[in-house]
Amino acid sequence: MEWETIQEELDAGNVSIAAHQTRRMAEWFLREASDCLNAKVPFKANSRWILGDFYQGVVSRYKSLVKDAKDAANSWGIEDKFEHFVELDGRMTDINDRVSKDGAALNPNVHWNETESEFAHCTPAELKPAVKAYKDLYNALWCDECGSCLNIVQEGQTDVSMRCNCSTINWNLRKDN
Ligand SMILES: [Zn+2]
């Protein structure tokens, strides 16, 4: 598992390698999640997307879907599900804040030329929050049980549910009306 390898590099003090691997991992899983969630990614004729292109699309799509799930649970009067989605929403807000703040530590460690940055020579302890922020994002988007990415189920153009392959995660998006 990639996250374990990253942790090993961090523990060994190989900050640049750990930062590089985290970035590659994030590029892979956010690209995958963009597809599964049907997130909006800016079109690029040269197909040279960068991490930020996928990141913004995935986070805003997730936030919008969790809001739909919250509204649906509310419309059916399912209190515990409603609370669950409120919690997921708060968790994503927190992850987004940490990726913005701590995630900045990834770049200068991959590109050594940015020596003016305070992160350019950071220690494993300083890189850790960046790795954790991306790992938490991954965990929010992947099912623990079956290891699949959450994916959107649509009927025509309408989002009806968000689920993983084993259905341990299964958000109803359809409101009672
Ligand atoms: Zn699953």
Backbone and ligand atoms as CSV (ligand in chain L), in Angstrom:
chain,resi,resn,atom,element,x,y,z
A,1,MET,N,N,0.840,-1.218,0.000
A,1,MET,CA,C,0.000,0.000,0.000
A,1,MET,C,C,0.863,1.252,0.000
A,2,GLU,N,N,0.550,2.127,-0.893
A,2,GLU,CA,C,1.343,3.336,-1.121
A,2,GLU,C,C,1.516,4.214,0.127
A,3,TRP,N,N,0.429,4.359,0.915
A,3,TRP,CA,C,0.528,5.231,2.097
A,3,TRP,C,C,1.544,4.691,3.097
A,4,GLU,N,N,1.646,3.361,3.173
A,4,GLU,CA,C,2.618,2.759,4.096
A,4,GLU,C,C,4.046,3.025,3.641
A,5,THR,N,N,4.266,2.958,2.335
A,5,THR,CA,C,5.584,3.256,1.769
A,5,THR,C,C,5.962,4.704,2.077
A,6,ILE,N,N,5.001,5.590,1.932
A,6,ILE,CA,C,5.240,7.014,2.200
A,6,ILE,C,C,5.622,7.206,3.670
A,7,GLN,N,N,4.892,6.510,4.537
A,7,GLN,CA,C,5.181,6.593,5.971
A,7,GLN,C,C,6.598,6.092,6.274
A,8,GLU,N,N,7.000,5.021,5.607
A,8,GLU,CA,C,8.348,4.468,5.808
A,8,GLU,C,C,9.413,5.475,5.388
A,9,GLU,N,N,9.179,6.146,4.267
A,9,GLU,CA,C,10.148,7.152,3.801
A,9,GLU,C,C,10.216,8.319,4.785
A,10,LEU,N,N,9.043,8.694,5.309
A,10,LEU,CA,C,9.004,9.772,6.304
A,10,LEU,C,C,9.790,9.377,7.551
A,11,ASP,N,N,9.534,8.146,8.007
A,11,ASP,CA,C,10.215,7.648,9.209
A,11,ASP,C,C,11.724,7.584,9.006
A,12,ALA,N,N,12.116,7.323,7.755
A,12,ALA,CA,C,13.545,7.227,7.449
A,12,ALA,C,C,14.166,8.602,7.201
A,13,GLY,N,N,13.326,9.645,7.261
A,13,GLY,CA,C,13.830,11.003,7.082
A,13,GLY,C,C,13.992,11.415,5.629
A,14,ASN,N,N,13.465,10.618,4.710
A,14,ASN,CA,C,13.573,10.960,3.278
A,14,ASN,C,C,12.406,11.867,2.871
A,15,VAL,N,N,12.516,13.117,3.257
A,15,VAL,CA,C,11.417,14.067,3.086
A,15,VAL,C,C,11.065,14.296,1.620
A,16,SER,N,N,12.095,14.464,0.799
A,16,SER,CA,C,11.840,14.763,-0.607
A,16,SER,C,C,11.137,13.590,-1.307
A,17,ILE,N,N,11.577,12.387,-1.010
A,17,ILE,CA,C,10.967,11.197,-1.615
A,17,ILE,C,C,9.516,11.062,-1.141
A,18,ALA,N,N,9.297,11.249,0.159
A,18,ALA,CA,C,7.940,11.139,0.717
A,18,ALA,C,C,7.009,12.183,0.101
A,19,ALA,N,N,7.530,13.398,-0.079
A,19,ALA,CA,C,6.719,14.474,-0.670
A,19,ALA,C,C,6.376,14.139,-2.122
A,20,HIS,N,N,7.360,13.645,-2.839
A,20,HIS,CA,C,7.165,13.282,-4.244
A,20,HIS,C,C,6.131,12.163,-4.374
A,21,GLN,N,N,6.249,11.162,-3.518
A,21,GLN,CA,C,5.317,10.028,-3.572
A,21,GLN,C,C,3.899,10.444,-3.193
A,22,THR,N,N,3.796,11.337,-2.213
A,22,THR,CA,C,2.470,11.809,-1.801
A,22,THR,C,C,1.811,12.552,-2.947
A,23,ARG,N,N,2.597,13.358,-3.621
A,23,ARG,CA,C,2.067,14.111,-4.749
A,23,ARG,C,C,1.602,13.185,-5.881
A,24,ARG,N,N,2.406,12.194,-6.172
A,24,ARG,CA,C,2.040,11.230,-7.219
A,24,ARG,C,C,0.776,10.459,-6.842
A,25,MET,N,N,0.726,10.058,-5.573
A,25,MET,CA,C,-0.433,9.332,-5.062
A,25,MET,C,C,-1.689,10.204,-5.180
A,26,ALA,N,N,-1.541,11.489,-4.783
A,26,ALA,CA,C,-2.678,12.424,-4.825
A,26,ALA,C,C,-3.124,12.648,-6.274
A,27,GLU,N,N,-2.172,12.763,-7.181
A,27,GLU,CA,C,-2.515,12.940,-8.600
A,27,GLU,C,C,-3.303,11.738,-9.107
A,28,TRP,N,N,-2.861,10.556,-8.706
A,28,TRP,CA,C,-3.543,9.326,-9.147
A,28,TRP,C,C,-4.956,9.254,-8.559
A,29,PHE,N,N,-5.080,9.402,-7.228
A,29,PHE,CA,C,-6.402,9.146,-6.644
A,29,PHE,C,C,-7.399,10.263,-6.936
A,30,LEU,N,N,-6.909,11.478,-7.140
A,30,LEU,CA,C,-7.849,12.569,-7.452
A,30,LEU,C,C,-8.313,12.495,-8.909
A,31,ARG,N,N,-7.450,12.002,-9.765
A,31,ARG,CA,C,-7.843,11.784,-11.152
A,31,ARG,C,C,-8.931,10.700,-11.207
A,32,GLU,N,N,-8.687,9.618,-10.477
A,32,GLU,CA,C,-9.627,8.501,-10.383
A,32,GLU,C,C,-10.979,8.974,-9.812
A,33,ALA,N,N,-10.902,9.751,-8.724
A,33,ALA,CA,C,-12.124,10.233,-8.069
A,33,ALA,C,C,-12.886,11.205,-8.965
A,34,SER,N,N,-12.176,11.990,-9.763
A,34,SER,CA,C,-12.836,12.916,-10.697
A,34,SER,C,C,-13.734,12.134,-11.637
A,35,ASP,N,N,-13.233,10.985,-12.071
A,35,ASP,CA,C,-13.988,10.127,-12.975
A,35,ASP,C,C,-15.178,9.493,-12.247
A,36,CYS,N,N,-14.928,8.896,-11.077
A,36,CYS,CA,C,-15.984,8.182,-10.330
A,36,CYS,C,C,-17.101,9.109,-9.857
A,37,LEU,N,N,-16.731,10.334,-9.485
A,37,LEU,CA,C,-17.723,11.271,-8.953
A,37,LEU,C,C,-18.336,12.146,-10.047
A,38,ASN,N,N,-17.810,11.997,-11.256
A,38,ASN,CA,C,-18.243,12.861,-12.338
A,38,ASN,C,C,-18.014,14.328,-11.963
A,39,ALA,N,N,-16.798,14.604,-11.508
A,39,ALA,CA,C,-16.431,15.957,-11.071
A,39,ALA,C,C,-16.061,16.808,-12.276
A,40,LYS,N,N,-16.142,18.107,-12.111
A,40,LYS,CA,C,-15.787,19.031,-13.190
A,40,LYS,C,C,-14.289,19.300,-13.190
A,41,VAL,N,N,-13.658,18.970,-14.301
A,41,VAL,CA,C,-12.231,19.218,-14.464
A,41,VAL,C,C,-12.077,20.108,-15.691
A,42,PRO,N,N,-11.268,21.173,-15.597
A,42,PRO,CA,C,-11.122,22.053,-16.760
A,42,PRO,C,C,-10.582,21.289,-17.965
A,43,PHE,N,N,-11.142,21.559,-19.132
A,43,PHE,CA,C,-10.681,20.889,-20.339
A,43,PHE,C,C,-9.298,21.383,-20.722
A,44,LYS,N,N,-8.432,20.436,-21.083
A,44,LYS,CA,C,-7.116,20.817,-21.581
A,44,LYS,C,C,-6.817,19.984,-22.815
A,45,ALA,N,N,-6.620,20.666,-23.922
A,45,ALA,CA,C,-6.402,19.962,-25.195
A,45,ALA,C,C,-5.140,19.110,-25.143
A,46,ASN,N,N,-4.164,19.546,-24.342
A,46,ASN,CA,C,-2.913,18.777,-24.271
A,46,ASN,C,C,-2.965,17.694,-23.184
A,47,SER,N,N,-4.120,17.582,-22.503
A,47,SER,CA,C,-4.312,16.579,-21.446
A,47,SER,C,C,-3.312,16.691,-20.291
A,48,ARG,N,N,-2.712,17.868,-20.145
A,48,ARG,CA,C,-1.719,18.000,-19.069
A,48,ARG,C,C,-2.346,18.613,-17.829
A,49,TRP,N,N,-3.159,17.811,-17.175
A,49,TRP,CA,C,-3.800,18.281,-15.965
A,49,TRP,C,C,-2.805,18.269,-14.820
A,50,ILE,N,N,-3.018,19.180,-13.891
A,50,ILE,CA,C,-2.183,19.188,-12.688
A,50,ILE,C,C,-3.071,18.846,-11.494
A,51,LEU,N,N,-2.434,18.557,-10.399
A,51,LEU,CA,C,-3.127,18.142,-9.189
A,51,LEU,C,C,-4.305,19.052,-8.839
A,52,GLY,N,N,-4.062,20.372,-8.904
A,52,GLY,CA,C,-5.092,21.340,-8.536
A,52,GLY,C,C,-6.346,21.250,-9.406
A,53,ASP,N,N,-6.187,20.852,-10.665
A,53,ASP,CA,C,-7.333,20.733,-11.572
A,53,ASP,C,C,-8.300,19.666,-11.060
A,54,PHE,N,N,-7.756,18.557,-10.593
A,54,PHE,CA,C,-8.589,17.478,-10.083
A,54,PHE,C,C,-9.089,17.804,-8.678
A,55,TYR,N,N,-8.192,18.371,-7.889
A,55,TYR,CA,C,-8.508,18.621,-6.483
A,55,TYR,C,C,-9.755,19.491,-6.310
A,56,GLN,N,N,-9.761,20.641,-6.973
A,56,GLN,CA,C,-10.892,21.563,-6.827
A,56,GLN,C,C,-12.205,20.906,-7.234
A,57,GLY,N,N,-12.164,20.199,-8.362
A,57,GLY,CA,C,-13.358,19.546,-8.878
A,57,GLY,C,C,-13.894,18.492,-7.927
A,58,VAL,N,N,-13.006,17.690,-7.383
A,58,VAL,CA,C,-13.425,16.592,-6.494
A,58,VAL,C,C,-14.000,17.136,-5.190
A,59,VAL,N,N,-13.306,18.108,-4.592
A,59,VAL,CA,C,-13.783,18.629,-3.307
A,59,VAL,C,C,-15.128,19.339,-3.467
A,60,SER,N,N,-15.285,20.146,-4.513
A,60,SER,CA,C,-16.565,20.849,-4.635
A,60,SER,C,C,-17.696,19.886,-5.017
A,61,ARG,N,N,-17.367,18.868,-5.806
A,61,ARG,CA,C,-18.380,17.870,-6.157
A,61,ARG,C,C,-18.804,17.082,-4.892
A,62,TYR,N,N,-17.821,16.697,-4.085
A,62,TYR,CA,C,-18.109,15.957,-2.851
A,62,TYR,C,C,-19.007,16.795,-1.938
A,63,LYS,N,N,-18.643,18.075,-1.776
A,63,LYS,CA,C,-19.418,18.968,-0.908
A,63,LYS,C,C,-20.852,19.100,-1.409
A,64,SER,N,N,-20.992,19.188,-2.715
A,64,SER,CA,C,-22.318,19.334,-3.289
A,64,SER,C,C,-23.138,18.041,-3.119
A,65,LEU,N,N,-22.492,16.890,-3.264
A,65,LEU,CA,C,-23.200,15.614,-3.100
A,65,LEU,C,C,-23.572,15.355,-1.648
A,66,VAL,N,N,-22.685,15.728,-0.736
A,66,VAL,CA,C,-22.990,15.507,0.680
A,66,VAL,C,C,-24.151,16.428,1.100
A,67,LYS,N,N,-24.232,17.587,0.471
A,67,LYS,CA,C,-25.365,18.494,0.745
A,67,LYS,C,C,-26.667,17.870,0.222
A,68,ASP,N,N,-26.606,17.284,-0.972
A,68,ASP,CA,C,-27.789,16.610,-1.517
A,68,ASP,C,C,-28.221,15.447,-0.615
A,69,ALA,N,N,-27.234,14.698,-0.115
A,69,ALA,CA,C,-27.530,13.551,0.758
A,69,ALA,C,C,-28.163,14.029,2.067
A,70,LYS,N,N,-27.665,15.164,2.559
A,70,LYS,CA,C,-28.180,15.779,3.789
A,70,LYS,C,C,-29.630,16.225,3.584
A,71,ASP,N,N,-29.867,16.891,2.468
A,71,ASP,CA,C,-31.227,17.360,2.137
A,71,ASP,C,C,-32.184,16.181,1.957
A,72,ALA,N,N,-31.673,15.111,1.327
A,72,ALA,CA,C,-32.517,13.934,1.108
A,72,ALA,C,C,-32.876,13.293,2.451
A,73,ALA,N,N,-31.882,13.099,3.320
A,73,ALA,CA,C,-32.132,12.486,4.638
A,73,ALA,C,C,-33.128,13.330,5.426
A,74,ASN,N,N,-32.971,14.638,5.308
A,74,ASN,CA,C,-33.871,15.563,6.001
A,74,ASN,C,C,-35.305,15.427,5.477
A,75,SER,N,N,-35.435,15.305,4.157
A,75,SER,CA,C,-36.769,15.219,3.561
A,75,SER,C,C,-37.491,13.930,3.975
A,76,TRP,N,N,-36.705,12.874,4.221
A,76,TRP,CA,C,-37.291,11.603,4.662
A,76,TRP,C,C,-37.404,11.532,6.186
A,77,GLY,N,N,-36.897,12.544,6.854
A,77,GLY,CA,C,-36.943,12.580,8.323
A,77,GLY,C,C,-36.053,11.536,8.980
A,78,ILE,N,N,-34.935,11.197,8.310
A,78,ILE,CA,C,-34.014,10.211,8.903
A,78,ILE,C,C,-32.900,10.972,9.634
A,79,GLU,N,N,-33.153,11.184,10.908
A,79,GLU,CA,C,-32.320,12.050,11.730
A,79,GLU,C,C,-30.849,11.598,11.810
A,80,ASP,N,N,-30.634,10.299,12.071
A,80,ASP,CA,C,-29.245,9.844,12.258
A,80,ASP,C,C,-28.438,9.953,10.960
A,81,LYS,N,N,-29.079,9.733,9.815
A,81,LYS,CA,C,-28.375,9.890,8.531
A,81,LYS,C,C,-28.061,11.362,8.299
A,82,PHE,N,N,-29.030,12.206,8.627
A,82,PHE,CA,C,-28.826,13.645,8.481
A,82,PHE,C,C,-27.583,14.067,9.270
A,83,GLU,N,N,-27.524,13.626,10.527
A,83,GLU,CA,C,-26.382,13.965,11.384
A,83,GLU,C,C,-25.069,13.433,10.811
A,84,HIS,N,N,-25.138,12.233,10.253
A,84,HIS,CA,C,-23.957,11.608,9.653
A,84,HIS,C,C,-23.410,12.487,8.507
A,85,PHE,N,N,-24.316,12.992,7.680
A,85,PHE,CA,C,-23.876,13.813,6.542
A,85,PHE,C,C,-23.381,15.187,6.991
A,86,VAL,N,N,-23.969,15.707,8.064
A,86,VAL,CA,C,-23.472,16.967,8.631
A,86,VAL,C,C,-22.016,16.758,9.072
A,87,GLU,N,N,-21.764,15.596,9.670
A,87,GLU,CA,C,-20.422,15.280,10.145
A,87,GLU,C,C,-19.446,15.125,8.965
A,88,LEU,N,N,-19.880,14.421,7.918
A,88,LEU,CA,C,-19.028,14.239,6.734
A,88,LEU,C,C,-18.703,15.582,6.077
A,89,ASP,N,N,-19.694,16.457,6.054
A,89,ASP,CA,C,-19.514,17.786,5.479
A,89,ASP,C,C,-18.440,18.554,6.254
A,90,GLY,N,N,-18.555,18.505,7.582
A,90,GLY,CA,C,-17.585,19.185,8.444
A,90,GLY,C,C,-16.195,18.600,8.284
A,91,ARG,N,N,-16.136,17.268,8.121
A,91,ARG,CA,C,-14.857,16.601,7.961
A,91,ARG,C,C,-14.176,17.055,6.661
A,92,MET,N,N,-14.947,17.170,5.586
A,92,MET,CA,C,-14.363,17.594,4.305
A,92,MET,C,C,-13.904,19.051,4.376
A,93,THR,N,N,-14.659,19.895,5.080
A,93,THR,CA,C,-14.246,21.293,5.256
A,93,THR,C,C,-12.894,21.351,5.967
A,94,ASP,N,N,-12.759,20.520,6.990
A,94,ASP,CA,C,-11.514,20.467,7.749
A,94,ASP,C,C,-10.355,19.953,6.873
A,95,ILE,N,N,-10.607,18.906,6.097
A,95,ILE,CA,C,-9.573,18.358,5.211
A,95,ILE,C,C,-9.150,19.412,4.186
A,96,ASN,N,N,-10.133,20.092,3.616
A,96,ASN,CA,C,-9.857,21.122,2.619
A,96,ASN,C,C,-8.978,22.230,3.211
A,97,ASP,N,N,-9.294,22.638,4.431
A,97,ASP,CA,C,-8.486,23.662,5.117
A,97,ASP,C,C,-7.047,23.181,5.301
A,98,ARG,N,N,-6.922,21.917,5.711
A,98,ARG,CA,C,-5.581,21.387,5.973
A,98,ARG,C,C,-4.786,21.168,4.692
A,99,VAL,N,N,-5.458,20.756,3.612
A,99,VAL,CA,C,-4.749,20.592,2.339
A,99,VAL,C,C,-4.239,21.958,1.873
A,100,SER,N,N,-5.088,23.001,2.007
A,100,SER,CA,C,-4.676,24.347,1.586
A,100,SER,C,C,-3.487,24.839,2.397
A,101,LYS,N,N,-3.547,24.619,3.697
A,101,LYS,CA,C,-2.517,25.148,4.592
A,101,LYS,C,C,-1.273,24.250,4.608
A,102,ASP,N,N,-1.470,22.992,5.016
A,102,ASP,CA,C,-0.342,22.066,5.188
A,102,ASP,C,C,0.147,21.473,3.870
A,103,GLY,N,N,-0.757,21.358,2.900
A,103,GLY,CA,C,-0.423,20.731,1.620
A,103,GLY,C,C,0.658,21.479,0.865
A,104,ALA,N,N,0.808,22.767,1.168
A,104,ALA,CA,C,1.829,23.594,0.514
A,104,ALA,C,C,3.230,23.026,0.728
A,105,ALA,N,N,3.395,22.257,1.770
A,105,ALA,CA,C,4.709,21.674,2.071
A,105,ALA,C,C,5.168,20.672,1.020
A,106,LEU,N,N,4.246,20.179,0.210
A,106,LEU,CA,C,4.617,19.174,-0.793
A,106,LEU,C,C,5.476,19.735,-1.920
A,107,ASN,N,N,5.100,20.897,-2.447
A,107,ASN,CA,C,5.749,21.399,-3.666
A,107,ASN,C,C,7.245,21.664,-3.550
A,108,PRO,N,N,7.649,22.486,-2.596
A,108,PRO,CA,C,9.069,22.824,-2.528
A,108,PRO,C,C,9.948,21.609,-2.251
A,109,ASN,N,N,9.362,20.575,-1.635
A,109,ASN,CA,C,10.152,19.389,-1.354
A,109,ASN,C,C,10.354,18.531,-2.588
A,110,VAL,N,N,9.479,18.759,-3.564
A,110,VAL,CA,C,9.617,18.023,-4.815
A,110,VAL,C,C,10.527,18.809,-5.755
A,111,HIS,N,N,10.348,20.139,-5.749
A,111,HIS,CA,C,11.167,21.005,-6.601
A,111,HIS,C,C,12.183,21.734,-5.723
A,112,TRP,N,N,13.380,21.270,-5.751
A,112,TRP,CA,C,14.401,21.765,-4.824
A,112,TRP,C,C,14.786,23.213,-5.053
A,113,ASN,N,N,14.452,23.760,-6.234
A,113,ASN,CA,C,14.886,25.118,-6.554
A,113,ASN,C,C,14.194,26.199,-5.725
A,114,GLU,N,N,13.049,25.855,-5.144
A,114,GLU,CA,C,12.291,26.877,-4.414
A,114,GLU,C,C,12.856,27.073,-3.006
A,115,THR,N,N,14.101,27.492,-2.962
A,115,THR,CA,C,14.801,27.555,-1.681
A,115,THR,C,C,14.304,28.668,-0.770
A,116,GLU,N,N,13.616,29.649,-1.357
A,116,GLU,CA,C,13.153,30.754,-0.511
A,116,GLU,C,C,11.976,30.343,0.373
A,117,SER,N,N,11.361,29.211,0.028
A,117,SER,CA,C,10.193,28.785,0.792
A,117,SER,C,C,10.590,28.263,2.169
A,118,GLU,N,N,9.711,28.541,3.121
A,118,GLU,CA,C,9.980,28.072,4.480
A,118,GLU,C,C,9.912,26.541,4.567
A,119,PHE,N,N,9.293,25.937,3.537
A,119,PHE,CA,C,9.140,24.484,3.566
A,119,PHE,C,C,10.278,23.761,2.836
A,120,ALA,N,N,11.138,24.540,2.161
A,120,ALA,CA,C,12.104,23.923,1.256
A,120,ALA,C,C,12.983,22.874,1.942
A,121,HIS,N,N,13.293,23.103,3.173
A,121,HIS,CA,C,14.138,22.131,3.868
A,121,HIS,C,C,13.414,21.612,5.102
A,122,CYS,N,N,12.149,21.308,4.934
A,122,CYS,CA,C,11.399,20.937,6.125
A,122,CYS,C,C,11.761,19.538,6.602
A,123,THR,N,N,11.472,19.301,7.836
A,123,THR,CA,C,11.768,18.022,8.475
A,123,THR,C,C,10.586,17.067,8.246
A,124,PRO,N,N,10.800,15.783,8.514
A,124,PRO,CA,C,9.682,14.832,8.385
A,124,PRO,C,C,8.471,15.269,9.212
A,125,ALA,N,N,8.721,15.815,10.394
A,125,ALA,CA,C,7.616,16.242,11.264
A,125,ALA,C,C,6.816,17.371,10.631
A,126,GLU,N,N,7.512,18.206,9.868
A,126,GLU,CA,C,6.841,19.325,9.211
A,126,GLU,C,C,6.073,18.887,7.961
A,127,LEU,N,N,6.537,17.819,7.329
A,127,LEU,CA,C,5.849,17.330,6.135
A,127,LEU,C,C,4.632,16.471,6.498
A,128,LYS,N,N,4.695,15.889,7.676
A,128,LYS,CA,C,3.655,14.954,8.130
A,128,LYS,C,C,2.226,15.470,7.977
A,129,PRO,N,N,1.942,16.721,8.400
A,129,PRO,CA,C,0.556,17.210,8.265
A,129,PRO,C,C,0.077,17.246,6.815
A,130,ALA,N,N,0.979,17.481,5.866
A,130,ALA,CA,C,0.605,17.503,4.451
A,130,ALA,C,C,0.206,16.103,4.004
A,131,VAL,N,N,1.028,15.123,4.391
A,131,VAL,CA,C,0.739,13.732,4.042
A,131,VAL,C,C,-0.582,13.314,4.670
A,132,LYS,N,N,-0.766,13.696,5.927
A,132,LYS,CA,C,-2.002,13.320,6.638
A,132,LYS,C,C,-3.239,13.941,5.979
A,133,ALA,N,N,-3.130,15.187,5.564
A,133,ALA,CA,C,-4.266,15.865,4.933
A,133,ALA,C,C,-4.691,15.117,3.659
A,134,TYR,N,N,-3.707,14.732,2.834
A,134,TYR,CA,C,-4.030,14.013,1.598
A,134,TYR,C,C,-4.525,12.598,1.882
A,135,LYS,N,N,-3.966,11.980,2.921
A,135,LYS,CA,C,-4.401,10.630,3.278
A,135,LYS,C,C,-5.848,10.662,3.785
A,136,ASP,N,N,-6.170,11.673,4.561
A,136,ASP,CA,C,-7.552,11.823,5.065
A,136,ASP,C,C,-8.520,12.064,3.905
A,137,LEU,N,N,-8.050,12.810,2.905
A,137,LEU,CA,C,-8.882,13.045,1.723
A,137,LEU,C,C,-9.131,11.725,0.991
A,138,TYR,N,N,-8.057,10.947,0.832
A,138,TYR,CA,C,-8.194,9.629,0.203
A,138,TYR,C,C,-9.200,8.768,0.974
A,139,ASN,N,N,-9.060,8.748,2.294
A,139,ASN,CA,C,-9.957,7.928,3.123
A,139,ASN,C,C,-11.418,8.378,3.053
A,140,ALA,N,N,-11.632,9.655,2.781
A,140,ALA,CA,C,-13.001,10.166,2.642
A,140,ALA,C,C,-13.619,9.709,1.325
A,141,LEU,N,N,-12.765,9.365,0.365
A,141,LEU,CA,C,-13.250,9.041,-0.985
A,141,LEU,C,C,-13.220,7.554,-1.311
A,142,TRP,N,N,-12.541,6.773,-0.460
A,142,TRP,CA,C,-12.399,5.336,-0.717
A,142,TRP,C,C,-13.061,4.530,0.396
A,143,CYS,N,N,-13.648,3.404,0.031
A,143,CYS,CA,C,-14.267,2.525,1.027
A,143,CYS,C,C,-13.203,1.636,1.670
A,144,ASP,N,N,-13.218,1.592,2.986
A,144,ASP,CA,C,-12.307,0.749,3.764
A,144,ASP,C,C,-12.498,-0.730,3.469
A,145,GLU,N,N,-13.754,-1.098,3.293
A,145,GLU,CA,C,-14.122,-2.507,3.176
A,145,GLU,C,C,-13.718,-3.104,1.834
A,146,CYS,N,N,-14.091,-2.443,0.749
A,146,CYS,CA,C,-13.870,-3.048,-0.573
A,146,CYS,C,C,-12.750,-2.362,-1.356
A,147,GLY,N,N,-12.225,-1.252,-0.814
A,147,GLY,CA,C,-11.114,-0.587,-1.493
A,147,GLY,C,C,-11.491,0.075,-2.809
A,148,SER,N,N,-12.787,0.371,-2.976
A,148,SER,CA,C,-13.185,1.058,-4.218
A,148,SER,C,C,-13.425,2.535,-3.932
A,149,CYS,N,N,-13.317,3.307,-4.991
A,149,CYS,CA,C,-13.616,4.731,-4.893
A,149,CYS,C,C,-15.135,4.892,-4.868
A,150,LEU,N,N,-15.617,5.860,-4.111
A,150,LEU,CA,C,-17.052,6.165,-4.146
A,150,LEU,C,C,-17.407,6.541,-5.576
A,151,ASN,N,N,-18.554,6.089,-6.025
A,151,ASN,CA,C,-18.955,6.510,-7.361
A,151,ASN,C,C,-20.416,6.910,-7.422
A,152,ILE,N,N,-20.668,7.813,-8.338
A,152,ILE,CA,C,-21.996,8.394,-8.457
A,152,ILE,C,C,-22.867,7.499,-9.346
A,153,VAL,N,N,-24.112,7.307,-8.896
A,153,VAL,CA,C,-25.060,6.542,-9.700
A,153,VAL,C,C,-26.098,7.527,-10.217
A,154,GLN,N,N,-26.295,7.528,-11.510
A,154,GLN,CA,C,-27.227,8.477,-12.113
A,154,GLN,C,C,-28.340,7.762,-12.868
A,155,GLU,N,N,-29.492,8.414,-12.870
A,155,GLU,CA,C,-30.565,7.983,-13.766
A,155,GLU,C,C,-30.763,9.137,-14.728
A,156,GLY,N,N,-30.415,8.915,-15.977
A,156,GLY,CA,C,-30.381,10.026,-16.918
A,156,GLY,C,C,-29.334,11.011,-16.444
A,157,GLN,N,N,-29.758,12.262,-16.221
A,157,GLN,CA,C,-28.833,13.297,-15.753
A,157,GLN,C,C,-28.931,13.492,-14.240
A,158,THR,N,N,-29.810,12.734,-13.612
A,158,THR,CA,C,-30.062,12.940,-12.181
A,158,THR,C,C,-29.189,12.040,-11.306
A,159,ASP,N,N,-28.533,12.659,-10.306
A,159,ASP,CA,C,-27.745,11.886,-9.339
A,159,ASP,C,C,-28.713,11.217,-8.373
A,160,VAL,N,N,-28.703,9.898,-8.299
A,160,VAL,CA,C,-29.631,9.222,-7.380
A,160,VAL,C,C,-28.949,8.637,-6.154
A,161,SER,N,N,-27.699,8.230,-6.291
A,161,SER,CA,C,-26.978,7.781,-5.105
A,161,SER,C,C,-25.471,7.850,-5.316
A,162,MET,N,N,-24.780,7.784,-4.188
A,162,MET,CA,C,-23.319,7.762,-4.198
A,162,MET,C,C,-22.958,6.521,-3.404
A,163,ARG,N,N,-22.193,5.633,-4.007
A,163,ARG,CA,C,-21.908,4.382,-3.319
A,163,ARG,C,C,-20.552,3.796,-3.693
A,164,CYS,N,N,-20.116,2.837,-2.859
A,164,CYS,CA,C,-18.910,2.089,-3.188
A,164,CYS,C,C,-19.356,0.760,-3.788
A,165,ASN,N,N,-18.399,-0.040,-4.225
A,165,ASN,CA,C,-18.765,-1.299,-4.896
A,165,ASN,C,C,-19.468,-2.294,-3.983
A,166,CYS,N,N,-19.145,-2.286,-2.670
A,166,CYS,CA,C,-19.764,-3.268,-1.767
A,166,CYS,C,C,-21.004,-2.711,-1.063
A,167,SER,N,N,-21.315,-1.435,-1.301
A,167,SER,CA,C,-22.507,-0.795,-0.712
A,167,SER,C,C,-22.428,-0.521,0.785
A,168,THR,N,N,-21.249,-0.704,1.387
A,168,THR,CA,C,-21.091,-0.299,2.791
A,168,THR,C,C,-21.365,1.200,2.859
A,169,ILE,N,N,-20.885,1.908,1.837
A,169,ILE,CA,C,-21.197,3.324,1.707
A,169,ILE,C,C,-22.277,3.445,0.644
A,170,ASN,N,N,-23.397,4.000,1.031
A,170,ASN,CA,C,-24.508,4.122,0.097
A,170,ASN,C,C,-25.374,5.324,0.483
A,171,TRP,N,N,-25.117,6.439,-0.175
A,171,TRP,CA,C,-25.857,7.668,0.144
A,171,TRP,C,C,-27.063,7.771,-0.789
A,172,ASN,N,N,-28.218,7.912,-0.186
A,172,ASN,CA,C,-29.391,8.198,-1.007
A,172,ASN,C,C,-29.422,9.689,-1.311
A,173,LEU,N,N,-29.592,10.032,-2.567
A,173,LEU,CA,C,-29.622,11.447,-2.961
A,173,LEU,C,C,-31.020,11.881,-3.400
A,174,ARG,N,N,-31.949,10.936,-3.356
A,174,ARG,CA,C,-33.299,11.230,-3.825
A,174,ARG,C,C,-34.163,11.717,-2.667
A,175,LYS,N,N,-34.765,12.876,-2.878
A,175,LYS,CA,C,-35.601,13.479,-1.828
A,175,LYS,C,C,-37.032,12.954,-1.864
A,176,ASP,N,N,-37.674,13.015,-0.730
A,176,ASP,CA,C,-39.096,12.722,-0.643
A,176,ASP,C,C,-39.864,13.969,-1.111
A,177,ASN,N,N,-40.656,13.822,-2.170
A,177,ASN,CA,C,-41.372,15.033,-2.581
A,177,ASN,C,C,-42.801,14.789,-3.015
L,1,ZN,ZN,ZN,-17.217,-0.765,-0.162
